[in-house]
Amino acid sequence: MNLDDMLPALASNVAVMDPDALDPLTQQAVDEILAEGTSANTDVSYRTALRYWAAWFALRYRKPLKFPVPVPAVIQFIVDHAQRSTPGGLRCDLPDSLDEVLVEKGYKAKLGPMALSTLNHRVSVLSSLHKRSPELENPCRSPAVRDLIARTRRSYAKRGERPKGKAALTRELLEQLVGTCDDSLKGLRDRAILLLGWASGGRRRSEIVSLRVEDLKRVGPDEFIFELGASKTNQSGTVKADDLKPVVGAAGSALADWLAATGLASGPLFRQIDKSGSLRGALSASAVRTIVRERCLLAGLDGDFSAHSLRSGFVTEAAKQLIPLGETMALTGHRSIPSVMRYFRAGSVTTSKAAKLFDEGDKTE
């Protein structure tokens, strides 16, 4: 192909671009694609993390945060927020005066060291933001930062400090929550959310609130199926064989009651309800967490429950009832076996045949 033959055909207003550097307009396009392809929950968590980085950096160095962030600053951030053992006990290096300002201005919830999971997330967000611009050197990929983070995790583990997940809502506990739901419009909605969210495979809160009436297909009086669209494990919305999720049994009955009471024929499936009892717009993802916690309070349940408790509870209960892992994952949509196994093992630990080898031995003698 002769380049000289092609060039005259190009319009005179087509800019000549440098293949070794992104044009500003191209970078803007990249940012727009990344923003559109990021979930609302991820976007909020990224903004929160970046606000904290900016506030901490400004207080620590008396200058605004600029990218790329220097490696020494990332190391200082870790040392400021991670606890370490010293002869005088556990400590971190964030000055008390800075800590107080960060809490006072709403960048931190409380005084003291940051939870390890939060620290990991803050560093991960910073790394992701650097990856968005190819010309930026990522400080979080430096050997010094990676080694420090790895050893920090190990030191926390040696002290017996492990990341704590939300408590799981197993079947028995979920029944107590459902028992707090009366036949009011709010009660019918909350019952349907809890049972659908749990029984259809432990749906994420974003998946629950994104459901539309049009997504449902009625296959029986109290039986439905719906097709799951874009989700955390399928962010591209690619059609998959296990996208169809069932809403049957008690969950199907609860959903049928909600639809009958509201007469909904289109639009968001789960709606806000105002003080007069009228339906409004779609629920937010945070509203599902509020519903779970309110119902836990009404049921008198102790524990750190959230919307994720529906998902972890479903997996835990499936293991307790000896449902095969593959069948469980087909409903939950998990793609990674390790990520689902932590809940699966917790549920199956007391039903393990290996745990009863001594008892089985007694029977054969």
LUMTORRO-365343 format. One record per residue (C-alpha): residue number from 1; residue in three letters; z, y, x; chain. Coordinates in nm, 3 decimals, m for minus. Layout:
// LUMTORRO-365343
+-----+------+---------+---------+---------+-------+
|  nr | rest |      up |   north |    east | kette |
+-----+------+---------+---------+---------+-------+
| NUM |  ALA |       Z |       Y |       X |     A |
...
+-----+------+---------+---------+---------+-------+
//
This chain:
// LUMTORRO-365343
+-----+------+---------+---------+---------+-------+
|  nr | rest |      up |   north |    east | kette |
+-----+------+---------+---------+---------+-------+
|   1 |  MET |   0.000 |   0.000 |   0.000 |     A |
|   2 |  ASN |  m0.110 |   0.334 |   0.147 |     A |
|   3 |  LEU |   0.162 |   0.596 |   0.106 |     A |
|   4 |  ASP |  m0.086 |   0.881 |   0.153 |     A |
|   5 |  ASP |  m0.284 |   0.759 |  m0.147 |     A |
|   6 |  MET |   0.029 |   0.769 |  m0.365 |     A |
|   7 |  LEU |   0.173 |   1.105 |  m0.266 |     A |
|   8 |  PRO |  m0.089 |   1.329 |  m0.434 |     A |
|   9 |  ALA |  m0.014 |   1.158 |  m0.765 |     A |
|  10 |  LEU |   0.346 |   1.279 |  m0.759 |     A |
|  11 |  ALA |   0.427 |   1.589 |  m0.961 |     A |
|  12 |  SER |   0.500 |   1.893 |  m0.749 |     A |
|  13 |  ASN |   0.842 |   1.938 |  m0.914 |     A |
|  14 |  VAL |   0.968 |   1.592 |  m0.804 |     A |
|  15 |  ALA |   1.230 |   1.656 |  m0.535 |     A |
|  16 |  VAL |   1.208 |   1.474 |  m0.204 |     A |
|  17 |  MET |   1.534 |   1.284 |  m0.161 |     A |
|  18 |  ASP |   1.721 |   1.158 |   0.141 |     A |
|  19 |  PRO |   1.770 |   0.777 |   0.112 |     A |
|  20 |  ASP |   2.076 |   0.793 |   0.338 |     A |
|  21 |  ALA |   2.275 |   1.033 |   0.118 |     A |
|  22 |  LEU |   2.342 |   1.072 |  m0.253 |     A |
|  23 |  ASP |   2.199 |   1.381 |  m0.417 |     A |
|  24 |  PRO |   2.470 |   1.582 |  m0.607 |     A |
|  25 |  LEU |   2.294 |   1.516 |  m0.938 |     A |
|  26 |  THR |   2.278 |   1.144 |  m0.858 |     A |
|  27 |  GLN |   2.649 |   1.143 |  m0.780 |     A |
|  28 |  GLN |   2.710 |   1.314 |  m1.113 |     A |
|  29 |  ALA |   2.508 |   1.043 |  m1.287 |     A |
|  30 |  VAL |   2.710 |   0.775 |  m1.107 |     A |
|  31 |  ASP |   3.034 |   0.941 |  m1.219 |     A |
|  32 |  GLU |   2.910 |   0.956 |  m1.579 |     A |
|  33 |  ILE |   2.816 |   0.585 |  m1.577 |     A |
|  34 |  LEU |   3.152 |   0.489 |  m1.426 |     A |
|  35 |  ALA |   3.338 |   0.703 |  m1.679 |     A |
|  36 |  GLU |   3.150 |   0.554 |  m1.974 |     A |
|  37 |  GLY |   3.203 |   0.202 |  m1.843 |     A |
|  38 |  THR |   3.579 |   0.249 |  m1.801 |     A |
|  39 |  SER |   3.812 |   0.146 |  m2.084 |     A |
|  40 |  ALA |   4.033 |   0.410 |  m2.245 |     A |
|  41 |  ASN |   4.350 |   0.240 |  m2.118 |     A |
|  42 |  THR |   4.216 |   0.225 |  m1.763 |     A |
|  43 |  ASP |   4.109 |   0.588 |  m1.781 |     A |
|  44 |  VAL |   4.458 |   0.697 |  m1.886 |     A |
|  45 |  SER |   4.628 |   0.493 |  m1.614 |     A |
|  46 |  TYR |   4.390 |   0.633 |  m1.350 |     A |
|  47 |  ARG |   4.454 |   0.991 |  m1.461 |     A |
|  48 |  THR |   4.830 |   0.934 |  m1.454 |     A |
|  49 |  ALA |   4.814 |   0.785 |  m1.105 |     A |
|  50 |  LEU |   4.591 |   1.064 |  m0.972 |     A |
|  51 |  ARG |   4.818 |   1.332 |  m1.118 |     A |
|  52 |  TYR |   5.111 |   1.172 |  m0.939 |     A |
|  53 |  TRP |   4.922 |   1.152 |  m0.609 |     A |
|  54 |  ALA |   4.827 |   1.519 |  m0.637 |     A |
|  55 |  ALA |   5.183 |   1.628 |  m0.718 |     A |
|  56 |  TRP |   5.341 |   1.417 |  m0.443 |     A |
|  57 |  PHE |   5.086 |   1.530 |  m0.183 |     A |
|  58 |  ALA |   5.130 |   1.898 |  m0.270 |     A |
|  59 |  LEU |   5.510 |   1.873 |  m0.242 |     A |
|  60 |  ARG |   5.506 |   1.661 |   0.074 |     A |
|  61 |  TYR |   5.241 |   1.852 |   0.271 |     A |
|  62 |  ARG |   5.236 |   2.193 |   0.100 |     A |
|  63 |  LYS |   4.862 |   2.171 |   0.047 |     A |
|  64 |  PRO |   4.634 |   2.037 |  m0.228 |     A |
|  65 |  LEU |   4.515 |   1.678 |  m0.228 |     A |
|  66 |  LYS |   4.164 |   1.636 |  m0.087 |     A |
|  67 |  PHE |   3.942 |   1.332 |  m0.043 |     A |
|  68 |  PRO |   3.928 |   1.130 |   0.168 |     A |
|  69 |  VAL |   4.305 |   1.103 |   0.186 |     A |
|  70 |  PRO |   4.417 |   1.052 |   0.549 |     A |
|  71 |  VAL |   4.554 |   0.710 |   0.643 |     A |
|  72 |  PRO |   4.890 |   0.856 |   0.763 |     A |
|  73 |  ALA |   4.938 |   1.016 |   0.420 |     A |
|  74 |  VAL |   4.888 |   0.682 |   0.243 |     A |
|  75 |  ILE |   5.136 |   0.518 |   0.480 |     A |
|  76 |  GLN |   5.385 |   0.799 |   0.412 |     A |
|  77 |  PHE |   5.335 |   0.748 |   0.037 |     A |
|  78 |  ILE |   5.425 |   0.380 |   0.070 |     A |
|  79 |  VAL |   5.728 |   0.451 |   0.288 |     A |
|  80 |  ASP |   5.843 |   0.722 |   0.048 |     A |
|  81 |  HIS |   5.833 |   0.491 |  m0.254 |     A |
|  82 |  ALA |   5.899 |   0.135 |  m0.131 |     A |
|  83 |  GLN |   6.255 |   0.019 |  m0.070 |     A |
|  84 |  ARG |   6.335 |  m0.143 |   0.264 |     A |
|  85 |  SER |   6.647 |  m0.304 |   0.407 |     A |
|  86 |  THR |   6.841 |  m0.100 |   0.663 |     A |
|  87 |  PRO |   7.190 |  m0.142 |   0.817 |     A |
|  88 |  GLY |   7.308 |   0.107 |   0.556 |     A |
|  89 |  GLY |   7.148 |  m0.080 |   0.265 |     A |
|  90 |  LEU |   6.825 |  m0.038 |   0.072 |     A |
|  91 |  ARG |   6.648 |   0.295 |   0.111 |     A |
|  92 |  CYS |   6.316 |   0.476 |   0.077 |     A |
|  93 |  ASP |   6.210 |   0.803 |   0.240 |     A |
|  94 |  LEU |   6.126 |   1.028 |  m0.055 |     A |
|  95 |  PRO |   6.355 |   1.334 |  m0.017 |     A |
|  96 |  ASP |   6.594 |   1.381 |  m0.309 |     A |
|  97 |  SER |   6.474 |   1.736 |  m0.368 |     A |
|  98 |  LEU |   6.112 |   1.619 |  m0.405 |     A |
|  99 |  ASP |   6.219 |   1.333 |  m0.627 |     A |
| 100 |  GLU |   6.403 |   1.572 |  m0.857 |     A |
| 101 |  VAL |   6.101 |   1.801 |  m0.890 |     A |
| 102 |  LEU |   5.869 |   1.508 |  m0.968 |     A |
| 103 |  VAL |   6.101 |   1.391 |  m1.245 |     A |
| 104 |  GLU |   6.165 |   1.743 |  m1.377 |     A |
| 105 |  LYS |   5.791 |   1.815 |  m1.403 |     A |
| 106 |  GLY |   5.721 |   1.483 |  m1.576 |     A |
| 107 |  TYR |   5.533 |   1.309 |  m1.295 |     A |
| 108 |  LYS |   5.806 |   1.041 |  m1.270 |     A |
| 109 |  ALA |   6.015 |   0.889 |  m1.546 |     A |
| 110 |  LYS |   6.337 |   0.865 |  m1.347 |     A |
| 111 |  LEU |   6.493 |   0.928 |  m1.008 |     A |
| 112 |  GLY |   6.487 |   0.660 |  m0.741 |     A |
| 113 |  PRO |   6.241 |   0.414 |  m0.589 |     A |
| 114 |  MET |   5.917 |   0.325 |  m0.763 |     A |
| 115 |  ALA |   5.873 |  m0.022 |  m0.909 |     A |
| 116 |  LEU |   5.665 |  m0.242 |  m0.681 |     A |
| 117 |  SER |   5.405 |  m0.295 |  m0.955 |     A |
| 118 |  THR |   5.372 |   0.083 |  m0.997 |     A |
| 119 |  LEU |   5.339 |   0.135 |  m0.622 |     A |
| 120 |  ASN |   5.068 |  m0.133 |  m0.603 |     A |
| 121 |  HIS |   4.886 |   0.033 |  m0.893 |     A |
| 122 |  ARG |   4.904 |   0.381 |  m0.737 |     A |
| 123 |  VAL |   4.752 |   0.254 |  m0.410 |     A |
| 124 |  SER |   4.491 |   0.048 |  m0.598 |     A |
| 125 |  VAL |   4.382 |   0.352 |  m0.800 |     A |
| 126 |  LEU |   4.347 |   0.562 |  m0.485 |     A |
| 127 |  SER |   4.136 |   0.288 |  m0.331 |     A |
| 128 |  SER |   3.913 |   0.266 |  m0.639 |     A |
| 129 |  LEU |   3.858 |   0.641 |  m0.646 |     A |
| 130 |  HIS |   3.744 |   0.636 |  m0.282 |     A |
| 131 |  LYS |   3.504 |   0.350 |  m0.356 |     A |
| 132 |  ARG |   3.323 |   0.565 |  m0.611 |     A |
| 133 |  SER |   3.181 |   0.785 |  m0.335 |     A |
| 134 |  PRO |   3.005 |   0.576 |  m0.068 |     A |
| 135 |  GLU |   3.034 |   0.853 |   0.191 |     A |
| 136 |  LEU |   3.415 |   0.854 |   0.172 |     A |
| 137 |  GLU |   3.610 |   0.638 |   0.414 |     A |
| 138 |  ASN |   3.865 |   0.439 |   0.214 |     A |
| 139 |  PRO |   4.210 |   0.479 |   0.373 |     A |
| 140 |  CYS |   4.351 |   0.192 |   0.166 |     A |
| 141 |  ARG |   4.115 |  m0.049 |   0.344 |     A |
| 142 |  SER |   4.251 |   0.040 |   0.686 |     A |
| 143 |  PRO |   4.433 |  m0.248 |   0.863 |     A |
| 144 |  ALA |   4.752 |  m0.042 |   0.890 |     A |
| 145 |  VAL |   4.773 |   0.025 |   0.514 |     A |
| 146 |  ARG |   4.673 |  m0.328 |   0.413 |     A |
| 147 |  ASP |   4.930 |  m0.481 |   0.647 |     A |
| 148 |  LEU |   5.204 |  m0.246 |   0.527 |     A |
| 149 |  ILE |   5.135 |  m0.323 |   0.160 |     A |
| 150 |  ALA |   5.127 |  m0.699 |   0.228 |     A |
| 151 |  ARG |   5.455 |  m0.691 |   0.418 |     A |
| 152 |  THR |   5.614 |  m0.471 |   0.152 |     A |
| 153 |  ARG |   5.531 |  m0.731 |  m0.113 |     A |
| 154 |  ARG |   5.673 |  m1.005 |   0.109 |     A |
| 155 |  SER |   5.996 |  m0.814 |   0.171 |     A |
| 156 |  TYR |   6.046 |  m0.761 |  m0.204 |     A |
| 157 |  ALA |   5.985 |  m1.133 |  m0.263 |     A |
| 158 |  LYS |   6.236 |  m1.229 |   0.008 |     A |
| 159 |  ARG |   6.496 |  m1.015 |  m0.172 |     A |
| 160 |  GLY |   6.417 |  m1.200 |  m0.493 |     A |
| 161 |  GLU |   6.253 |  m0.896 |  m0.653 |     A |
| 162 |  ARG |   5.950 |  m1.020 |  m0.840 |     A |
| 163 |  PRO |   5.729 |  m0.823 |  m1.080 |     A |
| 164 |  LYS |   5.861 |  m0.874 |  m1.432 |     A |
| 165 |  GLY |   5.615 |  m0.940 |  m1.710 |     A |
| 166 |  LYS |   5.672 |  m0.859 |  m2.076 |     A |
| 167 |  ALA |   5.869 |  m1.114 |  m2.276 |     A |
| 168 |  ALA |   5.654 |  m1.367 |  m2.460 |     A |
| 169 |  LEU |   5.649 |  m1.383 |  m2.840 |     A |
| 170 |  THR |   5.637 |  m1.757 |  m2.902 |     A |
| 171 |  ARG |   5.593 |  m1.896 |  m3.253 |     A |
| 172 |  GLU |   5.961 |  m1.897 |  m3.343 |     A |
| 173 |  LEU |   6.004 |  m1.534 |  m3.237 |     A |
| 174 |  LEU |   5.681 |  m1.426 |  m3.406 |     A |
| 175 |  GLU |   5.802 |  m1.578 |  m3.733 |     A |
| 176 |  GLN |   6.106 |  m1.350 |  m3.712 |     A |
| 177 |  LEU |   5.882 |  m1.045 |  m3.667 |     A |
| 178 |  VAL |   5.657 |  m1.145 |  m3.955 |     A |
| 179 |  GLY |   5.967 |  m1.191 |  m4.167 |     A |
| 180 |  THR |   6.040 |  m0.817 |  m4.140 |     A |
| 181 |  CYS |   5.706 |  m0.728 |  m4.302 |     A |
| 182 |  ASP |   5.733 |  m0.657 |  m4.676 |     A |
| 183 |  ASP |   5.450 |  m0.626 |  m4.928 |     A |
| 184 |  SER |   5.406 |  m0.253 |  m4.881 |     A |
| 185 |  LEU |   5.076 |  m0.133 |  m4.735 |     A |
| 186 |  LYS |   5.243 |  m0.087 |  m4.395 |     A |
| 187 |  GLY |   5.403 |  m0.430 |  m4.420 |     A |
| 188 |  LEU |   5.073 |  m0.597 |  m4.509 |     A |
| 189 |  ARG |   4.895 |  m0.421 |  m4.223 |     A |
| 190 |  ASP |   5.160 |  m0.506 |  m3.965 |     A |
| 191 |  ARG |   5.174 |  m0.870 |  m4.076 |     A |
| 192 |  ALA |   4.796 |  m0.901 |  m4.045 |     A |
| 193 |  ILE |   4.797 |  m0.736 |  m3.701 |     A |
| 194 |  LEU |   5.074 |  m0.958 |  m3.567 |     A |
| 195 |  LEU |   4.929 |  m1.284 |  m3.699 |     A |
| 196 |  LEU |   4.564 |  m1.208 |  m3.621 |     A |
| 197 |  GLY |   4.655 |  m1.075 |  m3.277 |     A |
| 198 |  TRP |   4.856 |  m1.387 |  m3.196 |     A |
| 199 |  ALA |   4.674 |  m1.673 |  m3.372 |     A |
| 200 |  SER |   4.317 |  m1.578 |  m3.276 |     A |
| 201 |  GLY |   4.398 |  m1.632 |  m2.910 |     A |
| 202 |  GLY |   4.645 |  m1.362 |  m2.815 |     A |
| 203 |  ARG |   4.418 |  m1.062 |  m2.853 |     A |
| 204 |  ARG |   4.466 |  m0.753 |  m2.639 |     A |
| 205 |  ARG |   4.569 |  m0.438 |  m2.822 |     A |
| 206 |  SER |   4.235 |  m0.272 |  m2.743 |     A |
| 207 |  GLU |   4.055 |  m0.570 |  m2.900 |     A |
| 208 |  ILE |   4.271 |  m0.552 |  m3.213 |     A |
| 209 |  VAL |   4.216 |  m0.183 |  m3.281 |     A |
| 210 |  SER |   3.843 |  m0.198 |  m3.205 |     A |
| 211 |  LEU |   3.783 |  m0.457 |  m3.479 |     A |
| 212 |  ARG |   3.571 |  m0.340 |  m3.768 |     A |
| 213 |  VAL |   3.538 |  m0.488 |  m4.115 |     A |
| 214 |  GLU |   3.172 |  m0.554 |  m4.036 |     A |
| 215 |  ASP |   3.281 |  m0.781 |  m3.750 |     A |
| 216 |  LEU |   3.438 |  m1.026 |  m3.996 |     A |
| 217 |  LYS |   3.261 |  m1.318 |  m4.158 |     A |
| 218 |  ARG |   3.441 |  m1.487 |  m4.445 |     A |
| 219 |  VAL |   3.398 |  m1.863 |  m4.424 |     A |
| 220 |  GLY |   3.660 |  m1.959 |  m4.684 |     A |
| 221 |  PRO |   3.902 |  m1.798 |  m4.933 |     A |
| 222 |  ASP |   4.150 |  m1.721 |  m4.654 |     A |
| 223 |  GLU |   3.939 |  m1.806 |  m4.350 |     A |
| 224 |  PHE |   3.746 |  m1.569 |  m4.128 |     A |
| 225 |  ILE |   3.568 |  m1.560 |  m3.796 |     A |
| 226 |  PHE |   3.485 |  m1.253 |  m3.592 |     A |
| 227 |  GLU |   3.273 |  m1.196 |  m3.285 |     A |
| 228 |  LEU |   3.453 |  m1.038 |  m2.993 |     A |
| 229 |  GLY |   3.249 |  m0.765 |  m2.828 |     A |
| 230 |  ALA |   3.326 |  m0.586 |  m2.503 |     A |
| 231 |  SER |   3.672 |  m0.666 |  m2.369 |     A |
| 232 |  LYS |   3.871 |  m0.661 |  m2.048 |     A |
| 233 |  THR |   3.720 |  m0.989 |  m1.931 |     A |
| 234 |  ASN |   3.376 |  m0.907 |  m2.071 |     A |
| 235 |  GLN |   3.333 |  m0.535 |  m2.007 |     A |
| 236 |  SER |   2.953 |  m0.557 |  m2.019 |     A |
| 237 |  GLY |   2.963 |  m0.696 |  m2.372 |     A |
| 238 |  THR |   2.746 |  m0.992 |  m2.270 |     A |
| 239 |  VAL |   2.709 |  m1.246 |  m2.552 |     A |
| 240 |  LYS |   2.912 |  m1.558 |  m2.470 |     A |
| 241 |  ALA |   2.946 |  m1.893 |  m2.640 |     A |
| 242 |  ASP |   3.319 |  m1.852 |  m2.703 |     A |
| 243 |  ASP |   3.301 |  m1.498 |  m2.844 |     A |
| 244 |  LEU |   3.362 |  m1.628 |  m3.197 |     A |
| 245 |  LYS |   3.733 |  m1.623 |  m3.279 |     A |
| 246 |  PRO |   3.895 |  m1.783 |  m3.585 |     A |
| 247 |  VAL |   4.143 |  m1.622 |  m3.823 |     A |
| 248 |  VAL |   4.270 |  m1.909 |  m4.036 |     A |
| 249 |  GLY |   4.594 |  m2.043 |  m4.181 |     A |
| 250 |  ALA |   4.875 |  m1.789 |  m4.211 |     A |
| 251 |  ALA |   4.672 |  m1.533 |  m4.016 |     A |
| 252 |  GLY |   4.377 |  m1.574 |  m4.252 |     A |
| 253 |  SER |   4.602 |  m1.532 |  m4.556 |     A |
| 254 |  ALA |   4.759 |  m1.218 |  m4.409 |     A |
| 255 |  LEU |   4.417 |  m1.070 |  m4.334 |     A |
| 256 |  ALA |   4.290 |  m1.153 |  m4.686 |     A |
| 257 |  ASP |   4.597 |  m0.982 |  m4.836 |     A |
| 258 |  TRP |   4.534 |  m0.668 |  m4.626 |     A |
| 259 |  LEU |   4.167 |  m0.652 |  m4.728 |     A |
| 260 |  ALA |   4.251 |  m0.707 |  m5.095 |     A |
| 261 |  ALA |   4.518 |  m0.435 |  m5.093 |     A |
| 262 |  THR |   4.298 |  m0.179 |  m4.920 |     A |
| 263 |  GLY |   3.956 |  m0.265 |  m5.057 |     A |
| 264 |  LEU |   3.807 |  m0.196 |  m4.715 |     A |
| 265 |  ALA |   3.436 |  m0.279 |  m4.695 |     A |
| 266 |  SER |   3.339 |  m0.111 |  m4.369 |     A |
| 267 |  GLY |   3.476 |   0.083 |  m4.075 |     A |
| 268 |  PRO |   3.789 |   0.021 |  m3.867 |     A |
| 269 |  LEU |   3.979 |  m0.287 |  m3.985 |     A |
| 270 |  PHE |   4.327 |  m0.159 |  m3.906 |     A |
| 271 |  ARG |   4.403 |   0.199 |  m4.008 |     A |
| 272 |  GLN |   4.671 |   0.460 |  m3.982 |     A |
| 273 |  ILE |   4.878 |   0.506 |  m4.298 |     A |
| 274 |  ASP |   5.009 |   0.855 |  m4.377 |     A |
| 275 |  LYS |   5.336 |   0.941 |  m4.551 |     A |
| 276 |  SER |   5.167 |   0.939 |  m4.890 |     A |
| 277 |  GLY |   5.041 |   0.584 |  m4.833 |     A |
| 278 |  SER |   4.679 |   0.684 |  m4.782 |     A |
| 279 |  LEU |   4.460 |   0.522 |  m4.518 |     A |
| 280 |  ARG |   4.342 |   0.738 |  m4.229 |     A |
| 281 |  GLY |   4.147 |   0.671 |  m3.909 |     A |
| 282 |  ALA |   4.162 |   0.371 |  m3.679 |     A |
| 283 |  LEU |   4.487 |   0.284 |  m3.506 |     A |
| 284 |  SER |   4.521 |   0.367 |  m3.138 |     A |
| 285 |  ALA |   4.592 |   0.093 |  m2.885 |     A |
| 286 |  SER |   4.941 |   0.236 |  m2.827 |     A |
| 287 |  ALA |   5.013 |   0.198 |  m3.200 |     A |
| 288 |  VAL |   5.000 |  m0.181 |  m3.164 |     A |
| 289 |  ARG |   5.270 |  m0.165 |  m2.897 |     A |
| 290 |  THR |   5.478 |   0.056 |  m3.129 |     A |
| 291 |  ILE |   5.436 |  m0.190 |  m3.417 |     A |
| 292 |  VAL |   5.547 |  m0.484 |  m3.202 |     A |
| 293 |  ARG |   5.853 |  m0.299 |  m3.074 |     A |
| 294 |  GLU |   5.951 |  m0.167 |  m3.416 |     A |
| 295 |  ARG |   5.929 |  m0.516 |  m3.566 |     A |
| 296 |  CYS |   6.129 |  m0.662 |  m3.276 |     A |
| 297 |  LEU |   6.399 |  m0.403 |  m3.344 |     A |
| 298 |  LEU |   6.404 |  m0.486 |  m3.716 |     A |
| 299 |  ALA |   6.425 |  m0.858 |  m3.632 |     A |
| 300 |  GLY |   6.713 |  m0.797 |  m3.390 |     A |
| 301 |  LEU |   6.527 |  m0.942 |  m3.090 |     A |
| 302 |  ASP |   6.652 |  m0.859 |  m2.743 |     A |
| 303 |  GLY |   6.400 |  m0.837 |  m2.461 |     A |
| 304 |  ASP |   6.122 |  m0.626 |  m2.318 |     A |
| 305 |  PHE |   5.847 |  m0.687 |  m2.572 |     A |
| 306 |  SER |   5.514 |  m0.511 |  m2.602 |     A |
| 307 |  ALA |   5.165 |  m0.571 |  m2.739 |     A |
| 308 |  HIS |   5.097 |  m0.803 |  m2.443 |     A |
| 309 |  SER |   5.379 |  m1.025 |  m2.572 |     A |
| 310 |  LEU |   5.137 |  m1.151 |  m2.838 |     A |
| 311 |  ARG |   4.897 |  m1.273 |  m2.569 |     A |
| 312 |  SER |   5.154 |  m1.425 |  m2.337 |     A |
| 313 |  GLY |   5.337 |  m1.576 |  m2.635 |     A |
| 314 |  PHE |   5.025 |  m1.749 |  m2.762 |     A |
| 315 |  VAL |   4.956 |  m1.910 |  m2.424 |     A |
| 316 |  THR |   5.320 |  m2.009 |  m2.378 |     A |
| 317 |  GLU |   5.334 |  m2.166 |  m2.725 |     A |
| 318 |  ALA |   5.005 |  m2.349 |  m2.667 |     A |
| 319 |  ALA |   5.152 |  m2.509 |  m2.357 |     A |
| 320 |  LYS |   5.471 |  m2.605 |  m2.540 |     A |
| 321 |  GLN |   5.259 |  m2.780 |  m2.803 |     A |
| 322 |  LEU |   5.052 |  m2.956 |  m2.533 |     A |
| 323 |  ILE |   4.725 |  m2.785 |  m2.627 |     A |
| 324 |  PRO |   4.473 |  m2.852 |  m2.345 |     A |
| 325 |  LEU |   4.431 |  m2.561 |  m2.105 |     A |
| 326 |  GLY |   4.055 |  m2.544 |  m2.163 |     A |
| 327 |  GLU |   4.099 |  m2.514 |  m2.539 |     A |
| 328 |  THR |   4.358 |  m2.241 |  m2.492 |     A |
| 329 |  MET |   4.136 |  m2.044 |  m2.254 |     A |
| 330 |  ALA |   3.841 |  m2.072 |  m2.495 |     A |
| 331 |  LEU |   4.045 |  m1.877 |  m2.749 |     A |
| 332 |  THR |   4.215 |  m1.630 |  m2.515 |     A |
| 333 |  GLY |   3.899 |  m1.555 |  m2.320 |     A |
| 334 |  HIS |   4.071 |  m1.592 |  m1.982 |     A |
| 335 |  ARG |   3.820 |  m1.646 |  m1.704 |     A |
| 336 |  SER |   4.072 |  m1.705 |  m1.426 |     A |
| 337 |  ILE |   4.284 |  m2.020 |  m1.433 |     A |
| 338 |  PRO |   4.559 |  m1.872 |  m1.209 |     A |
| 339 |  SER |   4.606 |  m1.575 |  m1.443 |     A |
| 340 |  VAL |   4.665 |  m1.797 |  m1.746 |     A |
| 341 |  MET |   4.862 |  m2.069 |  m1.565 |     A |
| 342 |  ARG |   5.172 |  m1.853 |  m1.511 |     A |
| 343 |  TYR |   5.223 |  m1.847 |  m1.889 |     A |
| 344 |  PHE |   5.098 |  m2.201 |  m1.940 |     A |
| 345 |  ARG |   5.342 |  m2.345 |  m1.685 |     A |
| 346 |  ALA |   5.630 |  m2.150 |  m1.841 |     A |
| 347 |  GLY |   5.556 |  m2.306 |  m2.179 |     A |
| 348 |  SER |   5.503 |  m2.660 |  m2.055 |     A |
| 349 |  VAL |   5.793 |  m2.683 |  m1.812 |     A |
| 350 |  THR |   6.027 |  m2.861 |  m2.055 |     A |
| 351 |  THR |   5.756 |  m3.089 |  m2.196 |     A |
| 352 |  SER |   5.633 |  m3.209 |  m1.858 |     A |
| 353 |  LYS |   5.628 |  m3.587 |  m1.830 |     A |
| 354 |  ALA |   5.701 |  m3.553 |  m1.459 |     A |
| 355 |  ALA |   6.032 |  m3.387 |  m1.545 |     A |
| 356 |  LYS |   6.136 |  m3.702 |  m1.734 |     A |
| 357 |  LEU |   6.048 |  m3.966 |  m1.477 |     A |
| 358 |  PHE |   6.413 |  m4.073 |  m1.446 |     A |
| 359 |  ASP |   6.443 |  m4.113 |  m1.825 |     A |
| 360 |  GLU |   6.120 |  m4.311 |  m1.841 |     A |
| 361 |  GLY |   6.247 |  m4.534 |  m1.560 |     A |
| 362 |  ASP |   6.561 |  m4.612 |  m1.760 |     A |
| 363 |  LYS |   6.350 |  m4.732 |  m2.052 |     A |
| 364 |  THR |   6.158 |  m4.983 |  m1.843 |     A |
| 365 |  GLU |   6.464 |  m5.152 |  m1.694 |     A |
+-----+------+---------+---------+---------+-------+
//
